[in-house]
Amino acid sequence: MSSAFTPIELGYSFPDHTQLPESDGTFVKNLQEHPQSILLTDSIQPILQQLHPDGQYCIGQDSGIYWRITEPPERGAEAPDWFYVPNVPPTLNGQMRRSYVLWQEYIAPLIVLEFVSGDGDARRLANASLSEERDRTPMTGKFWVYEQVIRPAFYGIYEVSRASVEVYHLVENRYELVAANERGHYPISQLGIELGIWQGQYLNAELPWLRWWDLQGNLLLTGEERAEQEHQRAEQEHQRAEQLAAQLRALGVEPEV
C-alpha cells in the first residue's frame, strides 16, 4: 500500500492567491520601472484582444508568481516586473488576482520580463553576468527558477542603462539565447510580435524603452499614440479638403459643403 497522502487527506489545503502576500515589502529600484510596465501593457492590448476575444488572459506587473510553499511565504515566489499568461481568467472567484499561484493554475506564463535597474555597485555594472536576473544557483537563483520551475517559454532581461535586452527561449528544458533579427528585434512567435529597444520619449522621459513591434517592423502604439495618430490623420484630411475647395473656387466652382 502506498504511504502517500494528499493534502486533503492530511487535513491540509494549499493556500490560494487570497492567502498569500501580494508584496514582499520592497521598493521598485527606480521611477522608470512602473512606466515601463504600463508601456508594455498598453501597447500590447490590441494584440491580446485579437488572440483572446473571450478575455481569457492575465498580465502581471511586479506581481508574485508562487512556485513553492515556504516560510515566510514570499520566499517561495518570484515577482517579475512584467509577465503574460494566456488562457486563464483575469479574475478568480470574482476577485482581482493578488498573485499567480502555480499550484492553482498549472499554466506557465508565456513570457516573463525582468528589468535590471542596478544598485550602484560598480562591480555589478561592469559585469552584467553578476546580476540576480542571471543567477543560475539551484533553488535560489532567479534564472534557475524561471528555467527549471516556472518555465515561461520566453524570458527577457532588460537593462535600461545599457539600452539592451536579452531574450531566452525554452528549448528542451533549457534556455537558449535568441538571436536578434535584421531589425535588432527578438521575435515572440506565439504572439506574432517582436520585442526590442525604442529610443524615444514616453511619460516625459527620453530613454531607451522596451517595446513591441509587429512582424513587419511596425511599432505597436499605446492608446495615446493611436489617438494622436488618428488626430493627425484627420487633420491632414481636413487640410486636403480645404486645399481642394480653394482650387475649385479658383476655377469658379463653388464646392458643395
C-alpha positions as CSV (number, residue, x, y, z in Angstrom):
1,M,0.0,0.0,0.0
2,S,1.3,3.5,-0.9
3,S,2.2,5.7,2.0
4,A,1.5,8.9,0.1
5,F,-1.3,11.1,1.3
6,T,-3.0,14.0,-0.5
7,P,-3.1,17.4,1.3
8,I,-6.9,16.9,1.8
9,E,-6.4,13.5,3.5
10,L,-3.9,15.1,5.8
11,G,-6.4,17.9,6.6
12,Y,-4.2,20.5,4.9
13,S,-5.0,22.7,1.9
14,F,-2.6,24.7,-0.1
15,P,-3.0,28.5,0.2
16,D,-4.5,30.4,-2.7
17,H,-3.9,33.9,-4.1
18,T,-6.1,35.5,-1.4
19,Q,-4.0,33.9,1.4
20,L,-0.5,34.7,0.1
21,P,1.3,38.1,0.4
22,E,0.9,40.3,-2.7
23,S,4.2,42.1,-2.0
24,D,7.5,41.4,-0.3
25,G,7.6,45.0,1.0
26,T,10.5,46.1,-1.1
27,F,10.5,49.3,-3.3
28,V,11.0,49.3,-7.0
29,K,14.5,50.3,-7.9
30,N,13.7,53.5,-9.8
31,L,10.9,55.6,-11.1
32,Q,11.2,54.2,-14.7
33,E,10.1,50.7,-13.9
34,H,6.4,51.4,-13.4
35,P,6.0,53.5,-16.6
36,Q,7.9,50.8,-18.5
37,S,5.4,48.2,-17.4
38,I,2.5,50.4,-18.4
39,L,4.0,51.0,-21.8
40,L,4.3,47.3,-22.4
41,T,0.8,46.5,-21.2
42,D,-0.9,49.4,-23.0
43,S,0.7,48.8,-26.4
44,I,0.1,45.0,-26.5
45,Q,-3.6,45.2,-25.6
46,P,-4.9,45.2,-29.3
47,I,-2.9,42.0,-30.0
48,L,-4.1,40.2,-26.9
49,Q,-7.7,41.2,-27.6
50,Q,-7.4,39.6,-31.1
51,L,-5.8,36.5,-29.6
52,H,-8.3,36.2,-26.7
53,P,-11.7,37.5,-27.8
54,D,-13.0,35.7,-24.7
55,G,-10.8,37.8,-22.5
56,Q,-9.1,34.8,-21.0
57,Y,-5.6,36.0,-20.2
58,C,-3.8,37.9,-17.5
59,I,-0.9,40.3,-17.2
60,G,1.2,40.8,-14.1
61,Q,3.3,43.8,-13.3
62,D,5.7,43.4,-10.4
63,S,3.4,40.7,-9.1
64,G,4.3,37.4,-7.4
65,I,4.4,34.0,-9.1
66,Y,4.3,31.4,-6.3
67,W,6.1,28.2,-7.1
68,R,6.7,26.6,-3.7
69,I,5.4,26.8,-0.1
70,T,7.9,28.4,2.3
71,E,8.0,30.3,5.5
72,P,7.8,33.3,5.1
73,P,5.6,32.7,2.0
74,E,7.1,35.3,-0.2
75,R,10.4,33.4,-0.2
76,G,8.6,30.9,-2.4
77,A,7.8,33.4,-5.1
78,E,9.4,35.4,-7.9
79,A,8.0,38.8,-8.8
80,P,8.7,39.5,-12.4
81,D,8.5,43.2,-13.5
82,W,6.1,42.1,-16.3
83,F,4.6,38.8,-17.4
84,Y,1.7,37.5,-19.5
85,V,-0.2,34.2,-19.1
86,P,-2.6,33.0,-21.9
87,N,-5.8,31.1,-21.5
88,V,-6.5,31.9,-17.8
89,P,-9.3,34.1,-16.4
90,P,-8.2,37.6,-15.4
91,T,-10.0,37.2,-12.1
92,L,-10.6,34.2,-9.7
93,N,-13.9,33.7,-8.0
94,G,-14.9,37.2,-8.8
95,Q,-11.8,38.7,-7.2
96,M,-8.9,40.5,-8.8
97,R,-5.7,38.4,-8.8
98,R,-3.3,39.3,-6.0
99,S,-0.7,37.0,-7.4
100,Y,-0.2,34.0,-9.7
101,V,-0.1,30.6,-7.9
102,L,1.3,27.8,-10.0
103,W,-0.3,25.0,-7.8
104,Q,-3.7,26.6,-8.6
105,E,-3.2,27.3,-12.2
106,Y,-0.7,24.8,-13.8
107,I,-0.4,27.1,-16.9
108,A,3.0,28.7,-17.1
109,P,3.4,32.3,-18.3
110,L,4.3,32.6,-22.0
111,I,6.7,35.5,-21.3
112,V,8.4,36.9,-18.2
113,L,10.4,40.2,-18.3
114,E,12.8,41.4,-15.7
115,F,14.2,45.0,-15.6
116,V,17.7,45.3,-14.4
117,S,18.0,48.6,-12.5
118,G,21.4,48.3,-10.9
119,D,22.1,49.1,-7.3
120,G,25.1,51.4,-7.8
121,D,27.6,48.5,-7.4
122,A,30.4,49.3,-9.9
123,R,31.4,45.7,-10.0
124,R,27.9,44.6,-11.0
125,L,27.6,47.4,-13.5
126,A,30.9,46.3,-15.1
127,N,29.9,42.6,-15.2
128,A,26.4,42.0,-16.4
129,S,26.6,38.3,-15.6
130,L,26.6,39.1,-11.9
131,S,23.0,40.4,-11.9
132,E,20.4,38.4,-9.9
133,E,18.4,38.0,-13.1
134,R,21.1,35.8,-14.5
135,D,21.7,33.8,-11.3
136,R,21.7,30.1,-12.1
137,T,22.1,28.8,-8.5
138,P,19.8,25.8,-8.0
139,M,16.6,26.6,-5.9
140,T,17.6,30.2,-5.2
141,G,18.8,31.8,-8.5
142,K,16.2,33.7,-10.4
143,F,17.4,32.4,-13.8
144,W,17.3,28.8,-12.4
145,V,13.8,29.2,-11.0
146,Y,12.4,30.5,-14.3
147,E,14.2,27.9,-16.4
148,Q,13.6,24.8,-14.2
149,V,10.4,25.6,-12.3
150,I,8.2,28.4,-13.6
151,R,9.2,27.7,-17.2
152,P,7.9,30.6,-19.3
153,A,8.5,30.0,-23.0
154,F,10.4,33.3,-23.2
155,Y,12.5,35.1,-20.5
156,G,13.7,38.7,-21.2
157,I,16.3,40.7,-19.3
158,Y,16.1,44.4,-20.0
159,E,18.8,46.9,-19.0
160,V,17.9,50.5,-19.5
161,S,21.4,51.6,-18.5
162,R,22.8,49.5,-21.4
163,A,19.9,50.1,-23.8
164,S,19.7,46.4,-24.3
165,V,17.5,43.3,-23.8
166,E,18.4,39.6,-23.8
167,V,15.7,37.2,-24.7
168,Y,15.9,33.5,-23.9
169,H,13.6,30.7,-25.4
170,L,12.9,27.5,-23.5
171,V,14.1,24.6,-25.8
172,E,14.3,21.1,-24.4
173,N,14.2,22.2,-20.8
174,R,17.0,24.8,-21.2
175,Y,17.0,28.5,-22.1
176,E,18.7,29.3,-25.3
177,L,19.7,32.9,-26.1
178,V,17.5,34.2,-29.0
179,A,19.4,35.9,-31.8
180,A,18.2,39.4,-32.9
181,N,16.7,39.7,-36.4
182,E,17.8,42.2,-39.0
183,R,15.9,45.0,-37.2
184,G,17.6,44.2,-33.9
185,H,14.4,42.8,-32.5
186,Y,13.5,39.4,-30.9
187,P,10.5,37.5,-32.3
188,I,7.9,36.2,-29.9
189,S,6.4,33.7,-32.4
190,Q,3.3,32.7,-30.4
191,L,2.2,36.3,-30.2
192,G,3.2,37.2,-33.7
193,I,5.2,40.2,-32.4
194,E,8.8,41.3,-31.8
195,L,10.5,42.8,-28.7
196,G,13.2,45.4,-28.8
197,I,14.6,48.7,-27.8
198,W,13.0,52.0,-28.8
199,Q,14.7,55.3,-28.1
200,G,12.1,58.0,-27.5
201,Q,10.0,60.0,-25.1
202,Y,7.3,58.4,-23.0
203,L,5.7,60.0,-20.0
204,N,8.1,62.9,-20.1
205,A,11.2,60.7,-20.1
206,E,13.6,60.3,-23.0
207,L,15.0,56.8,-22.6
208,P,15.7,53.5,-24.5
209,W,12.4,51.9,-23.7
210,L,11.5,48.2,-24.1
211,R,8.7,48.0,-26.7
212,W,6.8,45.7,-29.1
213,W,6.6,45.7,-32.9
214,D,4.6,43.5,-35.3
215,L,6.4,41.1,-37.6
216,Q,6.5,43.7,-40.3
217,G,8.5,46.0,-38.1
218,N,5.7,48.4,-37.3
219,L,5.8,49.8,-33.7
220,L,2.8,48.8,-31.6
221,L,1.4,52.1,-30.3
222,T,-0.1,53.0,-27.0
223,G,-3.7,54.2,-26.8
224,E,-2.5,57.8,-26.6
225,E,-0.2,57.3,-29.6
226,R,-3.0,55.8,-31.6
227,A,-5.3,58.7,-30.7
228,E,-2.6,61.2,-31.7
229,Q,-2.0,59.3,-35.0
230,E,-5.8,59.4,-35.7
231,H,-5.9,63.1,-34.9
232,Q,-3.0,63.8,-37.3
233,R,-4.7,61.8,-40.0
234,A,-8.0,63.7,-39.5
235,E,-6.1,67.0,-39.6
236,Q,-4.3,66.0,-42.8
237,E,-7.7,65.1,-44.4
238,H,-9.1,68.4,-43.3
239,Q,-6.2,70.3,-44.8
240,R,-6.5,68.4,-48.1
241,A,-10.2,69.1,-48.2
242,E,-9.6,72.9,-47.7
243,Q,-6.9,72.9,-50.5
244,L,-9.3,71.2,-52.9
245,A,-12.0,73.6,-52.1
246,A,-9.6,76.5,-52.7
247,Q,-8.6,75.1,-56.0
248,L,-12.3,74.7,-57.1
249,R,-13.1,78.3,-56.1
250,A,-10.1,79.4,-58.2
251,L,-11.7,77.7,-61.1
252,G,-15.1,79.4,-60.4
253,V,-16.7,76.3,-58.9
254,E,-18.3,76.6,-55.5
255,P,-17.6,73.3,-53.7
256,E,-20.5,71.5,-52.0
257,V,-20.4,71.6,-48.3
